[in-house]
Amino acid sequence: MLLAGFLAAALAFFANKLGQRVIGQAAAVYWAPPLEELAKTGLALLFRASLWGTHLVFGALEALVELSPPQASPAQGRGAKRRLAPAIASLTGHLLFGLVTLWGWQWFGHWAVGLLAAVITHFLWNAIVLDYFQPKED
């Protein structure tokens, strides 16, 4: 579970950085969901690890990234309080995606259906969350 979660998070981190360079901020909505869900579910299956646990580890690591101060000047980054909400959203979201994957798998009897359900849920989640946390122009 730990190994699968860590590897999925590392794979997603580097692939998402590449996605941001290639297609910009849209990568968070269109690129990340299938990539992250496939990494978490695929590695959990490969290592015969807990699917729920792999999602938990992944979400916790993503939350830690959200909580970490930006690499640029501190004046450019979000304050600690402003980083807490995205961190909670990351952990909550990935736990939700794990639950959706398990439900789809149990309901239809195949992990691929759970994976597809999680990808769709992740697309919707990212669209909503990114819109909510996006700085609004007055």
C-alpha positions in Angstrom: 0.0 0.0 0.0 2.8 2.5 0.9 4.9 1.5 -2.1 2.0 1.6 -4.5 0.8 5.0 -3.1 4.3 6.5 -3.2 5.1 5.3 -6.7 1.7 6.5 -8.0 2.2 9.9 -6.4 5.8 10.2 -7.9 4.6 9.1 -11.3 1.6 11.6 -11.2 3.8 14.4 -9.9 6.3 14.2 -12.8 3.6 13.5 -15.4 1.5 16.4 -14.2 4.4 18.7 -14.4 5.0 17.6 -18.0 1.2 18.1 -18.7 1.3 21.6 -17.3 4.2 22.4 -19.7 2.5 20.8 -22.7 -1.1 22.0 -22.3 -1.0 24.4 -19.3 -3.5 24.6 -16.5 -6.0 22.5 -18.4 -3.8 19.5 -17.6 -5.2 19.6 -14.1 -8.7 19.0 -15.5 -8.1 16.8 -18.5 -4.7 15.1 -18.1 -4.5 14.4 -14.3 -7.7 12.4 -13.7 -7.0 9.5 -16.0 -3.3 9.5 -15.3 -3.7 9.6 -11.5 -6.5 7.1 -11.3 -4.8 4.6 -13.6 -1.5 5.0 -11.5 -3.3 4.4 -8.2 -5.5 1.5 -9.3 -2.9 0.0 -11.6 -0.1 0.0 -9.0 -2.4 -1.2 -6.2 -3.4 -4.2 -8.4 0.2 -4.8 -9.5 1.5 -4.9 -5.9 -1.7 -6.5 -4.6 -2.0 -3.6 -2.2 -5.1 -2.1 -0.6 -6.8 0.0 -3.2 -8.2 2.2 -0.4 -4.8 2.5 1.3 -3.1 3.4 -2.0 -5.6 6.2 -2.5 -5.1 7.3 1.1 -1.3 7.5 0.7 -1.6 9.3 -2.6 -4.0 11.8 -1.2 -1.9 12.4 1.9 1.2 13.0 -0.2 -0.7 15.4 -2.5 -2.0 17.2 0.6 1.6 17.6 1.9 2.6 19.1 -1.5 -0.4 21.6 -1.2 0.7 22.5 2.3 4.3 23.1 1.4 5.4 26.7 0.9 5.9 27.8 -2.8 9.4 27.6 -4.2 9.2 31.2 -5.4 9.3 34.2 -3.2 7.1 33.9 -0.1 5.3 37.1 -1.2 4.1 35.4 -4.3 2.7 32.3 -2.7 -0.5 31.5 -0.7 -0.4 31.9 3.1 -0.5 28.8 5.3 -4.2 29.2 5.9 -4.9 29.5 2.2 -2.9 26.3 1.5 -4.9 24.3 4.1 -8.2 24.2 2.1 -6.6 22.8 -1.1 -4.7 20.2 1.0 -8.0 19.1 2.6 -9.6 19.0 -0.8 -6.7 16.8 -2.1 -7.0 14.3 0.7 -10.8 14.2 0.6 -10.9 14.0 -3.2 -8.5 11.0 -3.4 -10.4 9.2 -0.6 -13.6 9.8 -2.6 -12.0 8.5 -5.8 -10.9 5.4 -4.0 -14.4 4.8 -2.7 -15.9 5.3 -6.1 -13.3 2.9 -7.6 -14.3 0.3 -5.0 -18.0 0.8 -5.5 -17.8 0.5 -9.2 -15.6 -2.6 -8.9 -18.0 -4.2 -6.4 -21.2 -3.2 -8.2 -20.1 -4.3 -11.7 -17.5 -7.0 -10.8 -14.5 -5.6 -12.6 -11.9 -3.1 -11.6 -11.9 -1.3 -14.9 -15.5 -0.2 -14.3 -14.4 1.2 -11.0 -11.5 2.9 -12.6 -13.7 4.5 -15.2 -16.2 5.7 -12.6 -13.3 7.2 -10.6 -11.9 9.0 -13.7 -15.3 10.6 -14.4 -15.7 11.6 -10.7 -12.1 13.0 -10.7 -12.9 15.1 -13.9 -15.9 16.6 -12.3 -14.2 17.1 -8.9 -11.2 18.9 -10.5 -13.5 21.1 -12.6 -15.5 22.2 -9.5 -12.6 22.5 -7.1 -10.3 24.4 -9.6 -13.2 26.8 -10.3 -13.8 27.3 -6.6 -10.1 28.0 -5.7 -9.3 29.9 -8.9 -8.6 33.6 -8.0 -11.6 35.6 -9.1 -11.2 38.9 -10.9 -13.3 41.8 -9.5 
